[in-house]
Each structure stands twice: as C-alpha cells, then as structure tokens.
C-alpha cells in the first residue's frame, strides 16, 4: 500500500480514537523497503501559518513511524513469516457488483463492466502502396577527369551536371514472395568548350540507363530472377575542333538480358542493402546505329555491322551503406562475358549531405572492355572521375 495513502488512513483513524498502530502492526507482513526519511518525525505545528492545535496529527505520524519500524524489524528477523513482496503483489481484483436473484433467493456476484473510453473513430481512408517510388533529381557543378580512351569521348573540364534517378519497386511487405525493382536513371553534363573553335559547348556526360529485375522467392534471401539492362545516350558528341562524331543516340547502345538467381539482403534498419544477381544464361546486344559517321569497332562491333549479338554469363551486384545519416556509399559492379572477351563496370558514389538541399558527390567509374581497341596507355581499361557540389531533393512514397 502506498505510504502516503496509509498515512492518511492512520491519521483519520487516530482522529476517530482508533489505535491505528495496533491494527497496522497486525496486518500480514509484506517485504518493502524501509524509508529512512521517516526516522525523524518533525513537528508540523504552525507550518500552515494558522493557529491550530495539530498535536493529534504529530502523535498519529509518530505512531505510524513506530509501527513501520517494528514491522520492518519483524520482517528482517523472521523472513519465513513474510507472505508477500511489495514488488510482486498480485493484481487487485476486478470490481464486482452483487445482484439478488428472486427466483432462486441467491446473491450473484458478477464482475463490473468497465465502459470503454469514448475515442472518436478514425474515418480516414488508409491508402495501400503496392509500388514504392523514389524520385531524386539533382543539379551539380562538377569537375571531371576522363581517360583518353573513354568509350563515349569527352574532355576534362568544369561543367554542370543534371542527374535524375527514379526508382519504382514492388512493396515486399505486401508481396513478400516477389522481387520487382526498377530504376530509370539519366545524367546529362554540359560544359563550355573553351578549346573548341567549332562549338561553344560539349557534353561531358550523357547516359540514359534502365534496369529492371523480376524475381520469385526460392529460399530465404534468394530469388529465381530475370534481369534487364539497357543504356544509351541522346545527344551527339564530337572530337575537339573536328566534325568527327564520338557518340550519338543508340551509338553506342547496349541491351543485356539474364536469367539466374538473385540474392537480396537488407538489415533491420536498412543501413546496409545488398543485391547480387548471378545470370549464367545471358544475352548481350551491342548497337551502333550510325555506322556512316562512327566506327562500330570502337564499341566492340564488327566493322560494317550495326549490331553484335553475344550469349554468355553476367553478374551484377549493388551495395548501399549509410555510413552515417550524412554519408552514403553506393557501389555497383557489373560484368559480362561471352567466354571470348570480358567487359565490366565498377561504379562508386560517395554522397555527403550538407543539409536537406545541398550535397557533395564523388563519383568514380572504372571500366574494362576487351572487345574495344587496345589503348597505348590504358590498354583495355577506361576511367572516369567526377567531383560535384550542388542542389538535390528527394521525393518518396512509403
């Protein structure tokens, strides 16, 4: 029983002339802590500022203290007589009502019904999202470096980079057996062409890429899957001070289809997310639409041909790690082989958020393509690096 409530009861009993300390002492023993603050009972006379005779209250408090001290001493000296512990007392019985039954001349004891609290009904419609969308546009000022044999051409320069990323994925909470992820990504970098006498600007970045992955659950984290990847660029790009094209729409273009297994893992708070797609059966299509102005061999296509078909195996891994709320590392590894040549891409992005709208990105892209002509310095390797700072915003539906 709460000590304050007990004090009030004792005081009331004392006022009625009942020997409270005796009745309290003979109650069942319950182990509870002893409040050392009660060892001194201070007089209360005059504390209210009124001229009242409160000696009876002081006597009651002293009696309560003496009884509590004796009960505590009895508890310590005779633990076998302690029936209960104050911290593990049973719950109080539910309130009951007694009703008379005239037909049987008996009294019926029934539990008293406790009315439910009057909570207004929430009539708002709950909207279920079968598809989760994330739309992330950004506008950055960048500094870039490209190896001399970069397959899309370009120059080292400062430029403006627009980056739009749209993800629309099937909600796995509602559809736990299915995996259906889609990403539409477009990057366009425009830079001043200070060293080009024929044009005022050029495109340092022009990439349209669509990825789709459909899977059905096999075992925990593993799915039977089909994967699709398509990429190209939209605008024409030229070598400096010439009219020689280096790339154009569908020149190059590339389509890859794969069948296999996908491993999909997310930790509890989605701090680390890993997707690994292994496709032993893969098809790769390389496209060069404009063979009159471009050399298709630069893209791994036989001379005089618009396309090249290859069958082989592919692998794609994506890893996202939220190192801190302000730092996110995203890595993508892709490789395809038809058992005669190998081509692969390894992309890494470090996103440093300054606030909700400003961020800095470091992007690196290492590419290997043995189907392309061999470069004197880089051989079959190609490399791109972009350091950018700018505006970004993220829209999402959950």
Order of alpha helices (4+ residues) and beta strands (2+ residues): alpha-alpha-beta-alpha-beta-beta-beta-beta-beta-beta-beta-beta-beta-beta-beta-beta-beta-beta-beta-beta-beta
